Amino acid sequence: MQSVDGVDEASVNLLAESATASVRDRDAAAMLIERVRAAGYDAESVAAGRDLLDRLSSDRDHRESLRRHRQALVQAIGLALPVIGLEYLIPYLWGTGAAQAPGRLMQVVLLVMLAISPAGAPILIGGLRALLHRAGNMELLITTGVVAAFVSGVYGTIAHDPAFIHFHAAAMILAIVCIGRYLEARARGRATAAIAALARRAPKEALVRRGDAWEKIPADRVEKGDSVRVPIHMAIPVDGEVIDGSADVDERLLTGEPMPVTKHAGDLVSAGTLVIDGSIDIRATEVGKLAALGRVASLVEQAQHSRTQMQRMADKLAAVLTPVIVLIAIATFLGWIVFGSVAHAAHGARAAIAVLVVACPCALGLATPTATMVATSIAALRGILVRDAATLETMGRIDTVVWDKTGTLTAGDPHVSAMSTAGGFDENALLRFAATAEKYASHPLGKAIVREAQRRDIVLTDPTSFSSHPGLGVSATIDGKEVLVGSERFLLEQGVEPTDKGDGPANGSRVEVAVDRRRVGTIDAADSVRPSAASAIGRLRRMGIASRLLTGDSPTAADGVASLVGIDADCVDAAVDPAGKRDRVAALRQASNAVAMIGDGINDAAALAAADVGVAFATGADVAVESAGISLVGSTPQLVADAVEISRVAVRVIRENLFWAFFYNLLMIPLAATGHVPPGWAAAAMMLSSLTVVLNALRIPRIWRQREAGRLQVGIE
């Protein structure tokens, strides 16, 4: 796929029967579809956003896949059973030697019909295609085994040597493969059910104001800035800000929070959440694939098409395994002749065919993708969006979590609690300069200052100039005066004389204000600790994961929050700028198995990128979310512990699957080579191994529910 001009990235998910590609233009997309169809596969283009949500929410593709596999299953059994039955009836109906020719001819005809039917043709064509492209896979080994059994049978019929006749084995192999594929298709439906349920919450229509009337239009035609009305019992079609009304909104599907949240004017709402009481009008801020539900679907698809490090190793091994298995089969055939005699050639052919079939690395190929698909779907339903499978794998082995303070451990919605003035300024004058300087800032403390000024009806003008210093503060020119608003360290760096007023409140932050390099006052902002912060850190501790606090706020504010959430005093780093955060995270990586950084602000972006896993609240700054490997749609720190637990369960299941796949091959190849497993039973064993890893991956939801129920019983959440 990546050999097509204009295709930058491409990946294939065989389990989901889909592929994702990054293309530069429509011509490249059309060329890609043409090349895929030329290779013998059906393909259609599905764009991210509404089309992707429709495809995920519809079970039409799954029903069609099941119908095809069921049809192939019926045809395979209908044609294979007579071939197998004739194998046992021929000696009774036609005797021995040349007299068996009519019965053998019937077997050949039935086997050819099976090979060209929708049951056998896709398997055999897939094997020939793999041979043409020199890509070793399961279908190549199955095709080689079937062709070897057929050729051996034709030779045995001509030579009148029934020991070489394995028509029934070829038919049994194709039939059992079809049975296994049908069962895998059913299991695949269960694996994708969670994300399908999420996608079905995307409304197809929206009630939009057009002039003086409300008009119902397709949801994908809503544009940013449109006014959208959402009545009771309707899903919100776009991300937006409430401009009128109030409603109780069920956000469980995106955040995992069981209790509805009351939304009023000024509050933000997300696409896919459900109004369960009341009615609201919202102004659309994000639509289509950029809205919350579209991002969820796109990220889950992206994660499910990516590969973990273990999967990459397994893929490399599977590619090497195919030619090795062919060599083992040849060696098996020759070994029976060398260590036995020419008379054992028939047994050698039978054993070689069994080796080709039983050693198919299909279980190895399914071991990781199935578990990744199930785990990322469960995580999405909890409001945990994993960017790729490698991040999921890494999250499962972290031993240190580094927390930012504002917006992560605290609610990130501070309010002005106290002010102190100096230099002849009163509170309103102090607030006017500070709020005007912070008017375009994105930091929660700046927003709190602006809200307080608005509450006091202080008129704010636009600053003549504005500059943001992430992690430190802002500088602006207001009424011809240079205004600095930020931390004590920021003002000192700007040449402002130090103060002896202390570090601010224990459970909040202090903002220093200077005008023309002269301190004019301080503003204290209080911020509440998130209710689940302490229990989340305690839960991580019980999992053997240490928590550290890394913040740009003052030591007093950092120590106050750390004591409330249960972080040890020696694990607190305060008054750290963005570069310092990045350096501290990089240093921790040297002393840990893996480090996760939790943040939501612009000043956290560098640290998020420096960590083994960056985790950002999706409500935070865009640059922070883009720098993170995991985005949390909800605003509860418990989601961090959930992400670790889901990842650990997934990694454990992946390891179990890989162990089973390796153990199966180590056990079955010698048995097949020594003649203890006939070709037909080899096919059954091969498909059983594939089903084993798929069904083991489908245990992940049950394991997660059991652990969640156990936590609730002991009152952790």
BAVO-482118 format. One line per field, with one value per residue (C-alpha): residue in three letters; chain; x, y, z. Coordinates in steps of 0.2 Angstrom, whole numbers, m for minus. Layout:
// BAVO-482118
rest: [ALA; ...]
kette: [A; ...]
u: [X; ...]
v: [Y; ...]
w: [Z; ...]
This chain:
// BAVO-482118
rest: [MET; GLN; SER; VAL; ASP; GLY; VAL; ASP; GLU; ALA; SER; VAL; ASN; LEU; LEU; ALA; GLU; SER; ALA; THR; ALA; SER; VAL; ARG; ASP; ARG; ASP; ALA; ALA; ALA; MET; LEU; ILE; GLU; ARG; VAL; ARG; ALA; ALA; GLY; TYR; ASP; ALA; GLU; SER; VAL; ALA; ALA; GLY; ARG; ASP; LEU; LEU; ASP; ARG; LEU; SER; SER; ASP; ARG; ASP; HIS; ARG; GLU; SER; LEU; ARG; ARG; HIS; ARG; GLN; ALA; LEU; VAL; GLN; ALA; ILE; GLY; LEU; ALA; LEU; PRO; VAL; ILE; GLY; LEU; GLU; TYR; LEU; ILE; PRO; TYR; LEU; TRP; GLY; THR; GLY; ALA; ALA; GLN; ALA; PRO; GLY; ARG; LEU; MET; GLN; VAL; VAL; LEU; LEU; VAL; MET; LEU; ALA; ILE; SER; PRO; ALA; GLY; ALA; PRO; ILE; LEU; ILE; GLY; GLY; LEU; ARG; ALA; LEU; LEU; HIS; ARG; ALA; GLY; ASN; MET; GLU; LEU; LEU; ILE; THR; THR; GLY; VAL; VAL; ALA; ALA; PHE; VAL; SER; GLY; VAL; TYR; GLY; THR; ILE; ALA; HIS; ASP; PRO; ALA; PHE; ILE; HIS; PHE; HIS; ALA; ALA; ALA; MET; ILE; LEU; ALA; ILE; VAL; CYS; ILE; GLY; ARG; TYR; LEU; GLU; ALA; ARG; ALA; ARG; GLY; ARG; ALA; THR; ALA; ALA; ILE; ALA; ALA; LEU; ALA; ARG; ARG; ALA; PRO; LYS; GLU; ALA; LEU; VAL; ARG; ARG; GLY; ASP; ALA; TRP; GLU; LYS; ILE; PRO; ALA; ASP; ARG; VAL; GLU; LYS; GLY; ASP; SER; VAL; ARG; VAL; PRO; ILE; HIS; MET; ALA; ILE; PRO; VAL; ASP; GLY; GLU; VAL; ILE; ASP; GLY; SER; ALA; ASP; VAL; ASP; GLU; ARG; LEU; LEU; THR; GLY; GLU; PRO; MET; PRO; VAL; THR; LYS; HIS; ALA; GLY; ASP; LEU; VAL; SER; ALA; GLY; THR; LEU; VAL; ILE; ASP; GLY; SER; ILE; ASP; ILE; ARG; ALA; THR; GLU; VAL; GLY; LYS; LEU; ALA; ALA; LEU; GLY; ARG; VAL; ALA; SER; LEU; VAL; GLU; GLN; ALA; GLN; HIS; SER; ARG; THR; GLN; MET; GLN; ARG; MET; ALA; ASP; LYS; LEU; ALA; ALA; VAL; LEU; THR; PRO; VAL; ILE; VAL; LEU; ILE; ALA; ILE; ALA; THR; PHE; LEU; GLY; TRP; ILE; VAL; PHE; GLY; SER; VAL; ALA; HIS; ALA; ALA; HIS; GLY; ALA; ARG; ALA; ALA; ILE; ALA; VAL; LEU; VAL; VAL; ALA; CYS; PRO; CYS; ALA; LEU; GLY; LEU; ALA; THR; PRO; THR; ALA; THR; MET; VAL; ALA; THR; SER; ILE; ALA; ALA; LEU; ARG; GLY; ILE; LEU; VAL; ARG; ASP; ALA; ALA; THR; LEU; GLU; THR; MET; GLY; ARG; ILE; ASP; THR; VAL; VAL; TRP; ASP; LYS; THR; GLY; THR; LEU; THR; ALA; GLY; ASP; PRO; HIS; VAL; SER; ALA; MET; SER; THR; ALA; GLY; GLY; PHE; ASP; GLU; ASN; ALA; LEU; LEU; ARG; PHE; ALA; ALA; THR; ALA; GLU; LYS; TYR; ALA; SER; HIS; PRO; LEU; GLY; LYS; ALA; ILE; VAL; ARG; GLU; ALA; GLN; ARG; ARG; ASP; ILE; VAL; LEU; THR; ASP; PRO; THR; SER; PHE; SER; SER; HIS; PRO; GLY; LEU; GLY; VAL; SER; ALA; THR; ILE; ASP; GLY; LYS; GLU; VAL; LEU; VAL; GLY; SER; GLU; ARG; PHE; LEU; LEU; GLU; GLN; GLY; VAL; GLU; PRO; THR; ASP; LYS; GLY; ASP; GLY; PRO; ALA; ASN; GLY; SER; ARG; VAL; GLU; VAL; ALA; VAL; ASP; ARG; ARG; ARG; VAL; GLY; THR; ILE; ASP; ALA; ALA; ASP; SER; VAL; ARG; PRO; SER; ALA; ALA; SER; ALA; ILE; GLY; ARG; LEU; ARG; ARG; MET; GLY; ILE; ALA; SER; ARG; LEU; LEU; THR; GLY; ASP; SER; PRO; THR; ALA; ALA; ASP; GLY; VAL; ALA; SER; LEU; VAL; GLY; ILE; ASP; ALA; ASP; CYS; VAL; ASP; ALA; ALA; VAL; ASP; PRO; ALA; GLY; LYS; ARG; ASP; ARG; VAL; ALA; ALA; LEU; ARG; GLN; ALA; SER; ASN; ALA; VAL; ALA; MET; ILE; GLY; ASP; GLY; ILE; ASN; ASP; ALA; ALA; ALA; LEU; ALA; ALA; ALA; ASP; VAL; GLY; VAL; ALA; PHE; ALA; THR; GLY; ALA; ASP; VAL; ALA; VAL; GLU; SER; ALA; GLY; ILE; SER; LEU; VAL; GLY; SER; THR; PRO; GLN; LEU; VAL; ALA; ASP; ALA; VAL; GLU; ILE; SER; ARG; VAL; ALA; VAL; ARG; VAL; ILE; ARG; GLU; ASN; LEU; PHE; TRP; ALA; PHE; PHE; TYR; ASN; LEU; LEU; MET; ILE; PRO; LEU; ALA; ALA; THR; GLY; HIS; VAL; PRO; PRO; GLY; TRP; ALA; ALA; ALA; ALA; MET; MET; LEU; SER; SER; LEU; THR; VAL; VAL; LEU; ASN; ALA; LEU; ARG; ILE; PRO; ARG; ILE; TRP; ARG; GLN; ARG; GLU; ALA; GLY; ARG; LEU; GLN; VAL; GLY; ILE; GLU]
kette: [A; A; A; A; A; A; A; A; A; A; A; A; A; A; A; A; A; A; A; A; A; A; A; A; A; A; A; A; A; A; A; A; A; A; A; A; A; A; A; A; A; A; A; A; A; A; A; A; A; A; A; A; A; A; A; A; A; A; A; A; A; A; A; A; A; A; A; A; A; A; A; A; A; A; A; A; A; A; A; A; A; A; A; A; A; A; A; A; A; A; A; A; A; A; A; A; A; A; A; A; A; A; A; A; A; A; A; A; A; A; A; A; A; A; A; A; A; A; A; A; A; A; A; A; A; A; A; A; A; A; A; A; A; A; A; A; A; A; A; A; A; A; A; A; A; A; A; A; A; A; A; A; A; A; A; A; A; A; A; A; A; A; A; A; A; A; A; A; A; A; A; A; A; A; A; A; A; A; A; A; A; A; A; A; A; A; A; A; A; A; A; A; A; A; A; A; A; A; A; A; A; A; A; A; A; A; A; A; A; A; A; A; A; A; A; A; A; A; A; A; A; A; A; A; A; A; A; A; A; A; A; A; A; A; A; A; A; A; A; A; A; A; A; A; A; A; A; A; A; A; A; A; A; A; A; A; A; A; A; A; A; A; A; A; A; A; A; A; A; A; A; A; A; A; A; A; A; A; A; A; A; A; A; A; A; A; A; A; A; A; A; A; A; A; A; A; A; A; A; A; A; A; A; A; A; A; A; A; A; A; A; A; A; A; A; A; A; A; A; A; A; A; A; A; A; A; A; A; A; A; A; A; A; A; A; A; A; A; A; A; A; A; A; A; A; A; A; A; A; A; A; A; A; A; A; A; A; A; A; A; A; A; A; A; A; A; A; A; A; A; A; A; A; A; A; A; A; A; A; A; A; A; A; A; A; A; A; A; A; A; A; A; A; A; A; A; A; A; A; A; A; A; A; A; A; A; A; A; A; A; A; A; A; A; A; A; A; A; A; A; A; A; A; A; A; A; A; A; A; A; A; A; A; A; A; A; A; A; A; A; A; A; A; A; A; A; A; A; A; A; A; A; A; A; A; A; A; A; A; A; A; A; A; A; A; A; A; A; A; A; A; A; A; A; A; A; A; A; A; A; A; A; A; A; A; A; A; A; A; A; A; A; A; A; A; A; A; A; A; A; A; A; A; A; A; A; A; A; A; A; A; A; A; A; A; A; A; A; A; A; A; A; A; A; A; A; A; A; A; A; A; A; A; A; A; A; A; A; A; A; A; A; A; A; A; A; A; A; A; A; A; A; A; A; A; A; A; A; A; A; A; A; A; A; A; A; A; A; A; A; A; A; A; A; A; A; A; A; A; A; A; A; A; A; A; A; A; A; A; A; A; A; A; A; A; A; A; A; A; A; A; A; A; A; A; A; A; A; A; A; A; A; A; A; A; A; A; A; A; A; A; A; A; A; A; A; A; A; A; A; A; A; A; A; A; A; A; A; A; A; A; A; A; A; A; A; A; A; A; A; A; A; A; A; A; A; A; A; A; A; A; A; A; A; A; A; A; A; A; A; A; A; A; A; A; A; A; A; A; A; A; A; A; A; A; A; A; A; A; A; A; A; A; A; A; A; A; A; A; A; A; A; A; A; A; A; A; A; A; A; A; A; A; A; A; A; A]
u: [0; 14; 22; 7; 12; 4; 2; 12; 7; m3; m8; m19; m30; m34; m45; m56; m55; m50; m35; m31; m20; m14; m15; m11; m25; m41; m30; m19; m34; m42; m26; m24; m42; m38; m21; m30; m44; m31; m22; m39; m47; m63; m61; m70; m65; m72; m67; m64; m79; m97; m93; m82; m95; m109; m98; m93; m111; m119; m118; m121; m103; m103; m119; m113; m96; m105; m117; m102; m93; m109; m111; m93; m96; m111; m103; m87; m96; m108; m93; m80; m92; m94; m75; m72; m86; m80; m63; m71; m84; m73; m65; m83; m90; m76; m64; m45; m32; m38; m56; m57; m55; m73; m73; m57; m63; m78; m67; m56; m72; m79; m62; m60; m78; m73; m57; m66; m81; m83; m77; m60; m56; m52; m40; m31; m30; m24; m10; m5; m6; 6; 18; 17; 22; 34; 24; 24; 7; m6; m15; 2; 5; m13; m13; 4; m3; m19; m10; 3; m12; m20; m5; m1; m18; m17; m1; m8; m23; m12; 0; m14; m6; m19; m6; m2; m21; m25; m40; m50; m36; m37; m56; m55; m42; m52; m68; m60; m52; m70; m77; m63; m66; m84; m81; m68; m80; m93; m79; m74; m92; m90; m73; m80; m96; m90; m84; m100; m111; m101; m103; m121; m123; m118; m135; m138; m148; m147; m160; m151; m157; m159; m165; m180; m184; m177; m173; m168; m153; m140; m128; m113; m119; m118; m105; m94; m104; m121; m134; m141; m155; m155; m171; m174; m169; m158; m140; m129; m123; m108; m96; m102; m105; m122; m129; m147; m157; m151; m151; m144; m132; m127; m109; m106; m102; m87; m81; m87; m95; m112; m120; m127; m120; m130; m126; m130; m125; m107; m103; m96; m104; m97; m105; m112; m118; m136; m148; m159; m168; m171; m167; m152; m146; m128; m116; m106; m87; m81; m90; m88; m72; m65; m80; m77; m86; m77; m60; m65; m69; m54; m42; m49; m47; m29; m25; m32; m22; m6; 6; 14; 32; 28; 17; 31; 42; 28; 26; 44; 44; 29; 37; 53; 42; 34; 49; 56; 40; 42; 60; 54; 41; 53; 65; 51; 47; 66; 68; 55; 64; 81; 78; 65; 65; 57; 42; 39; 37; 18; 20; 33; 21; 7; 18; 25; 7; 2; 18; 13; m5; m2; 12; 2; 7; m11; m12; 4; m4; m20; m12; m9; m22; m37; m32; m28; m44; m54; m44; m44; m63; m66; m54; m64; m80; m72; m66; m48; m42; m26; m16; m8; m5; 13; 6; m6; 9; 20; 6; 5; 23; 25; 31; 31; 17; 21; 7; 5; m6; m18; m31; m26; m25; m35; m51; m42; m57; m49; m57; m50; m50; m40; m30; m16; m12; 3; 10; m7; m17; m34; m41; m51; m36; m25; m38; m41; m22; m20; m36; m32; m15; m23; m37; m30; m21; m26; m20; m34; m27; m28; m46; m50; m43; m53; m69; m67; m65; m81; m90; m85; m91; m73; m72; m57; m49; m37; m18; m7; 5; 4; 17; 14; 28; 22; 24; 29; 16; 12; 18; 8; 7; m8; m11; 7; 13; 22; 12; 19; 8; 14; 25; 38; 51; 45; 45; 63; 69; 61; 71; 57; 62; 58; 45; 43; 24; 27; 22; 3; m11; m8; m22; m20; m9; m2; 0; 11; 7; 20; 17; 33; 44; 36; 25; 8; 0; m4; m19; m23; m33; m40; m43; m52; m43; m53; m63; m55; m37; m33; m41; m33; m16; m19; m25; m9; 1; m7; m2; 16; 16; 24; 17; 26; 20; 28; 22; 26; 17; 25; 31; 18; 4; 12; 15; m3; m10; 2; m3; m21; m19; m6; 10; 25; 34; 50; 41; 36; 45; 38; 42; 48; 47; 42; 60; 63; 48; 55; 72; 65; 54; 69; 79; 66; 65; 83; 79; 62; 55; 43; 36; 19; 17; m1; m4; m17; m8; 3; 18; 16; 18; 37; 36; 22; 32; 47; 38; 37; 18; 10; m8; m18; m35; m45; m52; m34; m24; m24; m5; m5; m17; m7; 8; 0; m1; m17; m31; m44; m61; m67; m60; m56; m39; m47; m46; m27; m28; m41; m29; m15; m26; m34; m16; m10; m24; m21; m3; m6; m18; m6; 8; m4; m8; 10; 15; 0; 5; 23; 19; 7; 20; 33; 22; 12; 27; 36; 20; 15; 33; 33; 16; 6; m6; m14; m17; m36; m33; m18; m31; m42; m28; m22; m39; m42; m26; m32; m49; m40; m31; m47; m57; m44; m44; m63; m60; m53; m70; m75; m58; m61; m79; m73; m59; m71; m84; m70; m65; m83; m86; m71; m76; m61; m71]
v: [0; 12; 9; 19; 37; 49; 37; 42; 29; 13; m1; m17; m25; m42; m46; m30; m33; m15; m4; 14; 25; 43; 50; 67; 69; 61; 55; 45; 38; 32; 24; 15; 8; 3; m6; m15; m22; m27; m37; m47; m39; m29; m11; 5; 22; 27; 45; 49; 57; 55; 41; 32; 33; 26; 12; 8; 10; m1; m20; m22; m26; m39; m47; m48; m55; m68; m72; m75; m86; m96; m99; m105; m116; m124; m127; m133; m146; m151; m155; m161; m174; m184; m184; m190; m203; m210; m213; m226; m233; m235; m252; m259; m252; m254; m266; m262; m257; m251; m255; m240; m227; m222; m218; m209; m199; m194; m188; m178; m170; m165; m159; m148; m141; m137; m129; m117; m114; m98; m110; m115; m102; m87; m98; m105; m89; m80; m93; m91; m72; m74; m85; m72; m58; m69; m65; m80; m82; m94; m96; m100; m115; m121; m120; m129; m143; m144; m145; m157; m169; m167; m171; m185; m192; m191; m200; m213; m216; m218; m229; m239; m235; m230; m225; m209; m205; m190; m182; m184; m174; m160; m159; m159; m145; m134; m138; m135; m119; m113; m118; m108; m93; m93; m94; m81; m69; m72; m68; m52; m46; m47; m39; m23; m22; m9; 3; 0; 5; 21; 25; 22; 36; 49; 57; 58; 74; 91; 105; 120; 139; 145; 163; 164; 145; 129; 117; 99; 95; 80; 81; 82; 98; 108; 121; 130; 144; 137; 137; 120; 115; 99; 93; 80; 62; 68; 65; 81; 81; 92; 99; 116; 129; 131; 148; 146; 134; 120; 102; 86; 77; 59; 59; 41; 34; 47; 49; 33; 44; 37; 52; 65; 83; 98; 110; 129; 144; 145; 126; 115; 99; 85; 76; 59; 64; 62; 75; 66; 81; 99; 107; 117; 128; 127; 136; 123; 124; 108; 97; 81; 72; 85; 84; 72; 57; 59; 60; 45; 34; 40; 37; 20; 15; 21; 12; m4; m3; 0; m13; m16; m20; m38; m39; m32; m46; m59; m52; m54; m71; m76; m70; m81; m95; m99; m103; m113; m123; m127; m133; m143; m152; m156; m162; m173; m181; m185; m190; m204; m210; m209; m216; m229; m234; m229; m239; m226; m212; m212; m210; m196; m187; m188; m181; m167; m162; m162; m151; m138; m137; m138; m125; m111; m95; m89; m89; m79; m66; m65; m65; m46; m38; m46; m41; m24; m22; m27; m17; m1; m2; m5; 10; 21; 17; 23; 39; 34; 37; 27; 34; 18; 0; 3; 16; 3; m9; 4; 10; m8; m7; 10; 11; 30; 43; 61; 73; 91; 101; 113; 105; 87; 84; 100; 105; 118; 130; 142; 157; 173; 171; 186; 201; 212; 229; 241; 257; 267; 254; 249; 231; 236; 245; 230; 218; 229; 228; 210; 205; 215; 207; 190; 193; 181; 169; 151; 147; 143; 156; 170; 165; 166; 184; 188; 181; 190; 207; 203; 199; 216; 224; 231; 236; 227; 234; 226; 226; 235; 221; 203; 189; 173; 164; 146; 141; 158; 171; 185; 202; 216; 234; 243; 262; 264; 254; 238; 225; 209; 195; 179; 169; 177; 169; 177; 194; 191; 186; 202; 213; 217; 218; 203; 203; 195; 192; 173; 160; 161; 150; 132; 126; 138; 149; 167; 178; 193; 209; 223; 239; 247; 235; 240; 228; 234; 219; 200; 190; 173; 160; 145; 129; 113; 96; 84; 72; 56; 62; 54; 38; 37; 39; 27; 14; 17; 14; m2; m7; m3; 13; 29; 46; 62; 80; 92; 110; 127; 134; 139; 126; 131; 127; 111; 104; 109; 99; 84; 82; 82; 68; 57; 62; 61; 78; 72; 68; 86; 97; 115; 131; 122; 129; 119; 115; 110; 98; 90; 88; 80; 68; 63; 60; 49; 39; 34; 27; 19; 5; 18; 35; 42; 61; 68; 86; 97; 114; 121; 121; 102; 98; 96; 85; 75; 72; 67; 54; 36; 39; 56; 57; 73; 78; 81; 97; 104; 114; 107; 106; 96; 84; 82; 79; 65; 46; 45; 57; 57; 63; 63; 75; 62; 56; 38; 37; 36; 21; 13; 16; 7; m7; m10; m10; m22; m34; m32; m35; m50; m58; m54; m63; m78; m78; m77; m91; m102; m98; m103; m118; m124; m124; m132; m146; m149; m149; m164; m174; m170; m174; m191; m196; m194; m181; m184; m169; m168; m167; m155; m143; m145; m141; m126; m118; m123; m113; m98; m98; m101; m84; m75; m82; m78; m60; m59; m63; m45; m37; m50; m48; m29; m30; m42; m30; m15; m24; m29; m11; m5; m18; m12; 6; 11; 22]
w: [0; 4; m13; m21; m24; m12; 2; 17; 30; 29; 40; 39; 53; 46; 61; 58; 39; 37; 33; 37; 26; 26; 8; 1; m11; m19; m34; m22; m13; m29; m35; m18; m20; m38; m33; m18; m30; m43; m30; m28; m13; m12; m6; m3; 5; 21; 27; 45; 54; 50; 37; 49; 63; 52; 47; 65; 71; 58; 59; 41; 36; 51; 45; 27; 33; 43; 29; 17; 30; 34; 15; 14; 29; 22; 5; 13; 24; 9; m2; 10; 19; 3; m1; 17; 16; 0; 7; 19; 6; m9; m3; 0; m16; m28; m20; m22; m36; m53; m49; m37; m51; m52; m34; m34; m49; m39; m25; m37; m45; m28; m22; m37; m35; m17; m22; m35; m23; m12; 2; m5; m18; m7; 3; m12; m21; m5; m5; m23; m20; m6; m16; m30; m18; m8; 8; 19; 28; 34; 18; 9; 21; 19; 0; 0; 11; 1; m16; m9; m3; m20; m30; m18; m20; m39; m39; m27; m39; m54; m45; m37; m20; m7; 5; m5; m7; 4; m5; 11; 21; 8; 10; 29; 29; 19; 28; 45; 40; 34; 51; 60; 50; 53; 72; 71; 62; 76; 89; 79; 81; 100; 99; 90; 99; 112; 99; 89; 104; 106; 87; 88; 100; 86; 81; 62; 63; 72; 75; 69; 69; 51; 52; 64; 63; 69; 55; 55; 45; 44; 58; 47; 39; 55; 54; 68; 75; 72; 85; 89; 100; 110; 118; 131; 127; 112; 109; 107; 89; 90; 103; 109; 122; 131; 126; 133; 145; 157; 156; 165; 153; 154; 149; 155; 137; 135; 153; 162; 176; 181; 187; 175; 175; 175; 161; 161; 150; 148; 151; 137; 131; 120; 105; 109; 127; 130; 137; 150; 157; 151; 135; 129; 115; 111; 99; 89; 93; 84; 71; 62; 64; 76; 88; 103; 96; 80; 88; 99; 84; 74; 89; 92; 74; 74; 90; 83; 67; 76; 83; 100; 101; 105; 90; 79; 85; 82; 64; 61; 68; 58; 42; 45; 51; 35; 25; 40; 41; 22; 25; 40; 29; 16; 29; 37; 20; 17; 34; 33; 17; 24; 41; 35; 17; 1; 7; 20; 7; 8; 27; 24; 12; 25; 39; 28; 24; 42; 46; 33; 40; 59; 60; 52; 62; 62; 81; 82; 70; 80; 97; 99; 87; 95; 113; 107; 98; 114; 126; 116; 114; 133; 136; 124; 134; 150; 141; 139; 121; 117; 102; 97; 103; 108; 121; 128; 130; 138; 150; 157; 163; 171; 189; 191; 188; 187; 191; 186; 199; 191; 181; 185; 204; 206; 197; 186; 190; 203; 209; 217; 236; 242; 235; 243; 235; 236; 228; 230; 220; 226; 222; 206; 199; 202; 195; 180; 175; 179; 170; 155; 154; 156; 144; 130; 142; 143; 160; 173; 185; 171; 167; 186; 187; 171; 178; 195; 185; 175; 191; 198; 181; 178; 159; 151; 136; 124; 128; 116; 116; 124; 127; 136; 145; 148; 166; 172; 168; 155; 150; 142; 138; 145; 144; 140; 155; 156; 166; 172; 180; 186; 198; 210; 200; 184; 192; 198; 181; 174; 187; 199; 217; 228; 242; 259; 258; 258; 245; 245; 252; 256; 245; 230; 221; 222; 207; 208; 198; 194; 184; 176; 186; 203; 213; 215; 223; 224; 219; 228; 219; 228; 218; 225; 224; 213; 224; 216; 217; 233; 230; 212; 220; 233; 220; 210; 226; 228; 211; 215; 206; 214; 212; 211; 209; 197; 196; 192; 207; 223; 236; 248; 236; 230; 247; 252; 237; 240; 258; 253; 239; 248; 239; 250; 253; 246; 229; 226; 214; 214; 205; 189; 172; 156; 152; 170; 169; 154; 161; 177; 168; 157; 173; 180; 165; 168; 185; 181; 170; 162; 167; 164; 164; 168; 163; 154; 150; 137; 150; 151; 133; 133; 148; 141; 125; 136; 146; 141; 141; 141; 148; 145; 150; 133; 141; 142; 130; 112; 112; 127; 120; 104; 114; 124; 120; 130; 131; 145; 140; 158; 171; 185; 190; 193; 174; 175; 187; 175; 160; 169; 174; 157; 150; 162; 159; 140; 141; 152; 139; 125; 134; 137; 118; 112; 125; 118; 100; 103; 114; 101; 87; 98; 103; 87; 74; 81; 83; 65; 59; 68; 60; 76; 69; 52; 40; 44; 63; 60; 52; 67; 79; 69; 69; 88; 92; 83; 92; 108; 107; 101; 115; 127; 121; 123; 142; 144; 147; 160; 169; 169; 176; 190; 195; 194; 205; 217; 219; 222; 235; 246; 243; 233; 221]
